[in-house]
Amino acid sequence: MYKEHEVQIKSRDYWFKFVDFLQQNWALIDEQEDGVIVWFFSDTSGVFDEMTFRSLADAVEALQGNRFRRYADEPDGGEFIRVPVPPFYRSEHPNGKIYSSGRFWR
């Protein structure tokens, strides 16, 4: 991986969504000066999409409404899945920008 492809994500408050057998999509929420950005990435730390929201509350509501669960709230989470580890890097999803396009986002 090349340094210019790295994505700097500050948060480590992981959210996840089961999308297929033994596959999860992950999200982290970074607060910005003018709102928040939600980064979406794979089990291998490849960032394939992002969305912006006005507030942390809006981002959390949207994630929950799209069946994402907060990893820290799962009492047995560490027993069945492991969080992806940094460094995070730009990556392509086979179906493109699946969340920001609205195709897989309510």
NUKOL-988540 format. One record per atom (N, C-alpha, C): residue in three letters; atom name; x, y, z. Coordinates in nm, 4 decimals. Layout:
% NUKOL-988540
   r  a        u        v        w
 Ala CA        X        Y        Z
...
This chain:
% NUKOL-988540
   r  a        u        v        w
 Met  N   0.0841  -0.1178   0.0000
 Met CA   0.0000   0.0000   0.0000
 Met  C   0.0888   0.1243   0.0000
 Tyr  N   0.0496   0.2224  -0.0781
 Tyr CA   0.1253   0.3455  -0.0859
 Tyr  C   0.0692   0.4479   0.0108
 Lys  N   0.1564   0.5279   0.0687
 Lys CA   0.1182   0.6280   0.1683
 Lys  C   0.0126   0.7248   0.1148
 Glu  N   0.0169   0.7594  -0.0133
 Glu CA  -0.0795   0.8548  -0.0690
 Glu  C  -0.2211   0.7970  -0.0756
 His  N  -0.2354   0.6672  -0.0576
 His CA  -0.3677   0.6046  -0.0588
 His  C  -0.4256   0.5871   0.0813
 Glu  N  -0.3486   0.6249   0.1844
 Glu CA  -0.3968   0.6120   0.3214
 Glu  C  -0.5089   0.7110   0.3487
 Val  N  -0.6027   0.6691   0.4324
 Val CA  -0.7121   0.7542   0.4771
 Val  C  -0.6957   0.7707   0.6278
 Gln  N  -0.6824   0.8935   0.6716
 Gln CA  -0.6652   0.9208   0.8137
 Gln  C  -0.8029   0.9268   0.8807
 Ile  N  -0.8316   0.8299   0.9643
 Ile CA  -0.9571   0.8245   1.0386
 Ile  C  -0.9214   0.8291   1.1870
 Lys  N  -0.9786   0.9252   1.2576
 Lys CA  -0.9460   0.9436   1.3994
 Lys  C  -1.0222   0.8477   1.4903
 Ser  N  -1.1489   0.8299   1.4640
 Ser CA  -1.2354   0.7511   1.5520
 Ser  C  -1.1957   0.6038   1.5534
 Arg  N  -1.2215   0.5395   1.6669
 Arg CA  -1.2080   0.3941   1.6780
 Arg  C  -1.3343   0.3350   1.7419
 Asp  N  -1.4449   0.4090   1.7288
 Asp CA  -1.5748   0.3636   1.7762
 Asp  C  -1.6448   0.2948   1.6593
 Tyr  N  -1.6150   0.1681   1.6406
 Tyr CA  -1.6554   0.0921   1.5226
 Tyr  C  -1.8048   0.0600   1.5193
 Trp  N  -1.8597   0.0661   1.3992
 Trp CA  -1.9955   0.0204   1.3676
 Trp  C  -1.9817  -0.0860   1.2606
 Phe  N  -2.0728  -0.1840   1.2593
 Phe CA  -2.0648  -0.2897   1.1592
 Phe  C  -2.2040  -0.3325   1.1145
 Lys  N  -2.2050  -0.3950   0.9973
 Lys CA  -2.3277  -0.4478   0.9384
 Lys  C  -2.2919  -0.5781   0.8682
 Phe  N  -2.3660  -0.6838   0.8993
 Phe CA  -2.3465  -0.8091   0.8278
 Phe  C  -2.4069  -0.7944   0.6894
 Val  N  -2.3282  -0.8244   0.5876
 Val CA  -2.3765  -0.8120   0.4501
 Val  C  -2.3808  -0.9452   0.3763
 Asp  N  -2.3069  -1.0421   0.4245
 Asp CA  -2.3034  -1.1727   0.3602
 Asp  C  -2.2397  -1.2691   0.4588
 Phe  N  -2.2404  -1.3940   0.4262
 Phe CA  -2.1793  -1.4947   0.5110
 Phe  C  -2.0326  -1.4611   0.5357
 Leu  N  -1.9973  -1.4433   0.6626
 Leu CA  -1.8601  -1.4114   0.7043
 Leu  C  -1.8062  -1.2815   0.6450
 Gln  N  -1.8944  -1.1883   0.6117
 Gln CA  -1.8504  -1.0591   0.5585
 Gln  C  -1.9281  -0.9470   0.6261
 Gln  N  -1.8554  -0.8444   0.6663
 Gln CA  -1.9140  -0.7269   0.7278
 Gln  C  -1.8697  -0.6021   0.6535
 Asn  N  -1.9527  -0.4997   0.6574
 Asn CA  -1.9093  -0.3653   0.6219
 Asn  C  -1.8968  -0.2898   0.7527
 Trp  N  -1.7998  -0.2031   0.7573
 Trp CA  -1.7664  -0.1300   0.8792
 Trp  C  -1.7824   0.0193   0.8568
 Ala  N  -1.8001   0.0923   0.9671
 Ala CA  -1.8096   0.2379   0.9599
 Ala  C  -1.7441   0.2993   1.0833
 Leu  N  -1.6837   0.4139   1.0625
 Leu CA  -1.6326   0.4985   1.1707
 Leu  C  -1.6805   0.6399   1.1451
 Ile  N  -1.7121   0.7119   1.2518
 Ile CA  -1.7645   0.8482   1.2412
 Ile  C  -1.6593   0.9453   1.2916
 Asp  N  -1.6152   1.0360   1.2058
 Asp CA  -1.5208   1.1405   1.2451
 Asp  C  -1.5929   1.2749   1.2493
 Glu  N  -1.5786   1.3429   1.3612
 Glu CA  -1.6380   1.4765   1.3722
 Glu  C  -1.5487   1.5777   1.3014
 Gln  N  -1.6123   1.6665   1.2258
 Gln CA  -1.5445   1.7726   1.1520
 Gln  C  -1.5931   1.9069   1.2060
 Glu  N  -1.5351   2.0154   1.1614
 Glu CA  -1.5796   2.1485   1.2052
 Glu  C  -1.7238   2.1772   1.1659
 Asp  N  -1.7657   2.1281   1.0497
 Asp CA  -1.8984   2.1614   0.9980
 Asp  C  -1.9906   2.0394   0.9882
 Gly  N  -1.9694   1.9384   1.0719
 Gly CA  -2.0530   1.8195   1.0705
 Gly  C  -1.9700   1.6959   1.0988
 Val  N  -2.0122   1.5842   1.0435
 Val CA  -1.9379   1.4600   1.0616
 Val  C  -1.9258   1.3877   0.9284
 Ile  N  -1.8258   1.3037   0.9192
 Ile CA  -1.8097   1.2178   0.8028
 Ile  C  -1.8114   1.0731   0.8516
 Val  N  -1.8860   0.9909   0.7819
 Val CA  -1.8885   0.8477   0.8105
 Val  C  -1.8090   0.7785   0.7020
 Trp  N  -1.7064   0.7067   0.7443
 Trp CA  -1.6210   0.6317   0.6537
 Trp  C  -1.6692   0.4869   0.6514
 Phe  N  -1.6824   0.4294   0.5336
 Phe CA  -1.7239   0.2903   0.5184
 Phe  C  -1.6066   0.2105   0.4626
 Phe  N  -1.5817   0.0943   0.5217
 Phe CA  -1.4660   0.0154   0.4810
 Phe  C  -1.4916  -0.1335   0.5018
 Ser  N  -1.4040  -0.2121   0.4443
 Ser CA  -1.4168  -0.3577   0.4449
 Ser  C  -1.3419  -0.4186   0.5627
 Asp  N  -1.3517  -0.5500   0.5737
 Asp CA  -1.2782  -0.6244   0.6767
 Asp  C  -1.1277  -0.6068   0.6648
 Thr  N  -1.0805  -0.5687   0.5462
 Thr CA  -0.9368  -0.5527   0.5228
 Thr  C  -0.8914  -0.4068   0.5313
 Ser  N  -0.9761  -0.3184   0.5879
 Ser CA  -0.9455  -0.1762   0.6112
 Ser  C  -0.9473  -0.0906   0.4854
 Gly  N  -1.0031  -0.1422   0.3769
 Gly CA  -1.0141  -0.0656   0.2528
 Gly  C  -1.1373   0.0240   0.2539
 Val  N  -1.1161   0.1552   0.2522
 Val CA  -1.2247   0.2533   0.2550
 Val  C  -1.2840   0.2660   0.1154
 Phe  N  -1.4119   0.2298   0.1023
 Phe CA  -1.4757   0.2288  -0.0292
 Phe  C  -1.5851   0.3337  -0.0463
 Asp  N  -1.6221   0.4049   0.0610
 Asp CA  -1.7280   0.5058   0.0488
 Asp  C  -1.7254   0.5952   0.1713
 Glu  N  -1.7902   0.7111   0.1606
 Glu CA  -1.8068   0.8001   0.2750
 Glu  C  -1.9315   0.8849   0.2544
 Met  N  -1.9875   0.9297   0.3670
 Met CA  -2.1052   1.0166   0.3642
 Met  C  -2.0876   1.1227   0.4723
 Thr  N  -2.1429   1.2408   0.4473
 Thr CA  -2.1379   1.3473   0.5472
 Thr  C  -2.2776   1.3702   0.6046
 Phe  N  -2.2793   1.4132   0.7302
 Phe CA  -2.4027   1.4428   0.8024
 Phe  C  -2.3831   1.5709   0.8814
 Arg  N  -2.4951   1.6345   0.9154
 Arg CA  -2.4882   1.7606   0.9909
 Arg  C  -2.4383   1.7417   1.1327
 Ser  N  -2.4715   1.6269   1.1938
 Ser CA  -2.4361   1.6067   1.3347
 Ser  C  -2.4076   1.4604   1.3628
 Leu  N  -2.3482   1.4362   1.4776
 Leu CA  -2.3228   1.3005   1.5224
 Leu  C  -2.4545   1.2262   1.5396
 Ala  N  -2.5537   1.2920   1.5965
 Ala CA  -2.6854   1.2298   1.6164
 Ala  C  -2.7470   1.1868   1.4828
 Asp  N  -2.7349   1.2705   1.3800
 Asp CA  -2.7879   1.2361   1.2473
 Asp  C  -2.7151   1.1135   1.1904
 Ala  N  -2.5837   1.1085   1.2076
 Ala CA  -2.5050   0.9962   1.1559
 Ala  C  -2.5428   0.8667   1.2270
 Val  N  -2.5552   0.8722   1.3588
 Val CA  -2.5910   0.7530   1.4357
 Val  C  -2.7296   0.7044   1.3963
 Glu  N  -2.8238   0.7961   1.3834
 Glu CA  -2.9593   0.7591   1.3436
 Glu  C  -2.9596   0.6925   1.2054
 Ala  N  -2.8818   0.7476   1.1121
 Ala CA  -2.8748   0.6916   0.9772
 Ala  C  -2.8105   0.5532   0.9784
 Leu  N  -2.7033   0.5368   1.0540
 Leu CA  -2.6395   0.4057   1.0627
 Leu  C  -2.7361   0.3023   1.1204
 Gln  N  -2.8015   0.3370   1.2293
 Gln CA  -2.8964   0.2437   1.2911
 Gln  C  -3.0117   0.2117   1.1963
 Gly  N  -3.0596   0.3114   1.1236
 Gly CA  -3.1675   0.2904   1.0283
 Gly  C  -3.1288   0.2033   0.9102
 Asn  N  -2.9982   0.1852   0.8921
 Asn CA  -2.9475   0.1009   0.7841
 Asn  C  -2.8825  -0.0265   0.8377
 Arg  N  -2.9266  -0.0670   0.9547
 Arg CA  -2.8885  -0.1939   1.0183
 Arg  C  -2.7423  -0.2050   1.0593
 Phe  N  -2.6745  -0.0924   1.0798
 Phe CA  -2.5409  -0.0958   1.1387
 Phe  C  -2.5563  -0.1025   1.2901
 Arg  N  -2.4660  -0.1752   1.3536
 Arg CA  -2.4663  -0.1883   1.4989
 Arg  C  -2.3328  -0.1410   1.5539
 Arg  N  -2.3375  -0.0784   1.6699
 Arg CA  -2.2152  -0.0301   1.7340
 Arg  C  -2.1430  -0.1492   1.7976
 Tyr  N  -2.0196  -0.1694   1.7571
 Tyr CA  -1.9410  -0.2841   1.8027
 Tyr  C  -1.9276  -0.2866   1.9548
 Ala  N  -1.9051  -0.1721   2.0167
 Ala CA  -1.8861  -0.1648   2.1619
 Ala  C  -2.0118  -0.2049   2.2387
 Asp  N  -2.1274  -0.1995   2.1744
 Asp CA  -2.2526  -0.2371   2.2398
 Asp  C  -2.2827  -0.3854   2.2290
 Glu  N  -2.1990  -0.4598   2.1593
 Glu CA  -2.2205  -0.6034   2.1409
 Glu  C  -2.1397  -0.6790   2.2468
 Pro  N  -2.2070  -0.7365   2.3465
 Pro CA  -2.1342  -0.8009   2.4561
 Pro  C  -2.0405  -0.9134   2.4122
 Asp  N  -2.0756  -0.9851   2.3070
 Asp CA  -1.9920  -1.0950   2.2590
 Asp  C  -1.9249  -1.0620   2.1258
 Gly  N  -1.9198  -0.9347   2.0910
 Gly CA  -1.8674  -0.8940   1.9605
 Gly  C  -1.7308  -0.9492   1.9282
 Gly  N  -1.6392  -0.9407   2.0215
 Gly CA  -1.5028  -0.9871   1.9981
 Gly  C  -1.4901  -1.1360   1.9804
 Glu  N  -1.5943  -1.2097   2.0167
 Glu CA  -1.5886  -1.3547   2.0024
 Glu  C  -1.6236  -1.4013   1.8619
 Phe  N  -1.6972  -1.3179   1.7861
 Phe CA  -1.7379  -1.3645   1.6540
 Phe  C  -1.6838  -1.2819   1.5389
 Ile  N  -1.6418  -1.1590   1.5612
 Ile CA  -1.5766  -1.0796   1.4561
 Ile  C  -1.4687  -0.9916   1.5186
 Arg  N  -1.3720  -0.9577   1.4409
 Arg CA  -1.2631  -0.8690   1.4832
 Arg  C  -1.2692  -0.7409   1.4009
 Val  N  -1.2381  -0.6300   1.4662
 Val CA  -1.2402  -0.5024   1.3949
 Val  C  -1.1207  -0.4929   1.3003
 Pro  N  -1.1402  -0.4274   1.1867
 Pro CA  -1.0268  -0.4005   1.0966
 Pro  C  -0.9297  -0.3037   1.1647
 Val  N  -0.8053  -0.3168   1.1336
 Val CA  -0.7041  -0.2332   1.1979
 Val  C  -0.6437  -0.1352   1.0981
 Pro  N  -0.6020  -0.0186   1.1478
 Pro CA  -0.5319   0.0775   1.0619
 Pro  C  -0.3994   0.0164   1.0154
 Pro  N  -0.3408   0.0675   0.9092
 Pro CA  -0.3834   0.1871   0.8362
 Pro  C  -0.5021   0.1575   0.7435
 Phe  N  -0.5885   0.2578   0.7327
 Phe CA  -0.6993   0.2529   0.6394
 Phe  C  -0.6493   0.3082   0.5061
 Tyr  N  -0.7043   0.2586   0.3963
 Tyr CA  -0.6553   0.3001   0.2646
 Tyr  C  -0.7717   0.3046   0.1662
 Arg  N  -0.7583   0.3850   0.0628
 Arg CA  -0.8602   0.3956  -0.0424
 Arg  C  -0.8705   0.2630  -0.1159
 Ser  N  -0.9936   0.2241  -0.1398
 Ser CA  -1.0198   0.0974  -0.2065
 Ser  C  -1.1466   0.1108  -0.2885
 Glu  N  -1.1645   0.0233  -0.3835
 Glu CA  -1.2856   0.0209  -0.4655
 Glu  C  -1.3745  -0.0936  -0.4186
 His  N  -1.5034  -0.0688  -0.4162
 His CA  -1.6005  -0.1744  -0.3885
 His  C  -1.6458  -0.2284  -0.5240
 Pro  N  -1.6691  -0.3585  -0.5361
 Pro CA  -1.7114  -0.4127  -0.6664
 Pro  C  -1.8380  -0.3463  -0.7208
 Asn  N  -1.9237  -0.2948  -0.6317
 Asn CA  -2.0476  -0.2293  -0.6744
 Asn  C  -2.0404  -0.0772  -0.6661
 Gly  N  -1.9206  -0.0218  -0.6582
 Gly CA  -1.9044   0.1235  -0.6542
 Gly  C  -1.9373   0.1832  -0.5184
 Lys  N  -1.9835   0.3072  -0.5185
 Lys CA  -2.0168   0.3811  -0.3956
 Lys  C  -2.1552   0.3350  -0.3479
 Ile  N  -2.1595   0.2229  -0.2809
 Ile CA  -2.2878   0.1581  -0.2511
 Ile  C  -2.3762   0.2361  -0.1548
 Tyr  N  -2.3178   0.3122  -0.0637
 Tyr CA  -2.3997   0.3854   0.0328
 Tyr  C  -2.4292   0.5282  -0.0128
 Ser  N  -2.3274   0.6028  -0.0502
 Ser CA  -2.3497   0.7423  -0.0889
 Ser  C  -2.4317   0.7544  -0.2168
 Ser  N  -2.4340   0.6511  -0.2983
 Ser CA  -2.5179   0.6534  -0.4196
 Ser  C  -2.6661   0.6362  -0.3868
 Gly  N  -2.6947   0.5852  -0.2673
 Gly CA  -2.8327   0.5615  -0.2273
 Gly  C  -2.8847   0.4231  -0.2636
 Arg  N  -2.8063   0.3461  -0.3368
 Arg CA  -2.8523   0.2130  -0.3793
 Arg  C  -2.8768   0.1190  -0.2620
 Phe  N  -2.7920   0.1269  -0.1599
 Phe CA  -2.8065   0.0400  -0.0431
 Phe  C  -2.8189   0.1227   0.0844
 Trp  N  -2.8886   0.2355   0.0737
 Trp CA  -2.9033   0.3276   0.1879
 Trp  C  -3.0464   0.3755   0.1948
 Arg  N  -3.1047   0.3676   0.3129
 Arg CA  -3.2418   0.4169   0.3317
 Arg  C  -3.2384   0.5553   0.3916
